[in-house]
Structure formats: structure tokens, C-alpha cells
Amino acid sequence: MFMAFAFVLLLASVPLTGGRLALLAELRLQHGWLILLSLALQVLMTSVVPDAPRVVLVGLHLASYVTIAWALWCNRALPGLLVIALGAGTNAAVIALNGGTLPASPAALERAGFTVDPEAFKNSGVVSEPVLGWLGDIAATPAWLPFRNVISIGDVVVLLGAALLLHATCRTRPYVVATRRGAHGAPVPRQAPEPSAQPAQA
């Protein structure tokens, strides 16, 4: 919930800094349904079947990152998308190296008000002897913000990429249409219409 709340704050920052949110309607995402599928897998794992066998939960967690990674790659020409991919990829790599869980700092979890339960599977939780634990959820969000949670370096990078995407898109008309691609898969810039020829004056 905290990441969603942070994204809402980023949206609110656009008009406050002179941007136009209406320009977001001009973005054309390729395979945008993969983003929705990734979110659905996360909700399924955390809220619908949280007591499923661990192997199922791990599979759903990793699958959610695979689908979002493919969506980001397909739309990599858009500003900020590669930064988002870097943050998400960092989280995904650490999750894969730690048996399907993003390792979290016990101290950070306690500061955020979560109960530390090393036995229960969570998408973010305490891992015994974590691999690259410093890339996990090592910091608690400030107490004065709602939806308090723990975040990782990858989460911060994702938010930075989202800020780049929003502010770049909402200040100039998007010139890349992600669904149009050339012969080698490169995005094709949208061409401005050529001016019509004027009749010669006598």
C-alpha cells in the first residue's frame, strides 16, 4: 500500500510543478495487460491464498516479477522505464537468491509496527543468513506518513523512475508510441504531418 500511496503523491506533484496529467492519456503501452497481471498475482499471493503451500507462494511471487519485467522491456523506450526496470530487477534478483522472499531487516519491521515471524512466508520478511540482505527491505518509512511499511533500495529506484516517467510525459507530448515498432524492434517516432502545398500566387 505504501508504494501505491507514494505513486499517488507523485501524480499530485505533476500539476503542482506545472505539468499536465491529461498528457498521460497519450501514452500507448505495449502489453499493458501484463502490468495488471503482475498486480493480480501479488494480490492473489498476499490476500487471497496466503496460506497456500510455500512453493505455490514463491512461484506466484517470482511470476509477478517476470510479467512486470516483460512489460517494462517492451516499453523500454518510454522515459524512466529503464530506471523502473533497474529497481524492479534488483528486487527480483534478491528475491530469487533468497528462496522467493525479499529479506527484511527485523529492526525495520519492528519500527514499522510489523510482527517478526521468521516461520511464516511473506513476500518481504526475515530470512536467516540473507544473500545481499542490504538490498532488501532495510528501512522503515517515516512515522508521519500513512501506510507505514519497510522499503528497499530497489523500491526507491522504482519511485525515481516513476517520477521521471510522469514528469517527462506530462511536460511534453509523448513522441514514442510503444505499440509501433520498426523492423528491428526499435520504437518508431511519431511523424508530424507535412504541411500541404500552397498554390503559387500569380
Secondary structure as GFF3:
##gff-version 3
##sequence-region A 1 202
A	DSSP	alpha_helix	2	16	.	.	.	ID=ss1
A	DSSP	three_ten_helix	21	26	.	.	.	ID=ss2
A	DSSP	alpha_helix	33	43	.	.	.	ID=ss3
A	DSSP	pi_helix	44	48	.	.	.	ID=ss4
A	DSSP	alpha_helix	54	74	.	.	.	ID=ss5
A	DSSP	alpha_helix	81	97	.	.	.	ID=ss6
A	DSSP	beta_strand	102	103	.	.	.	ID=ss7
A	DSSP	alpha_helix	106	111	.	.	.	ID=ss8
A	DSSP	beta_strand	124	125	.	.	.	ID=ss9
A	DSSP	three_ten_helix	133	135	.	.	.	ID=ss10
A	DSSP	beta_strand	137	140	.	.	.	ID=ss11
A	DSSP	beta_strand	150	152	.	.	.	ID=ss12
A	DSSP	alpha_helix	153	169	.	.	.	ID=ss13
A	DSSP	beta_strand	176	181	.	.	.	ID=ss14
A	DSSP	beta_strand	187	189	.	.	.	ID=ss15
###
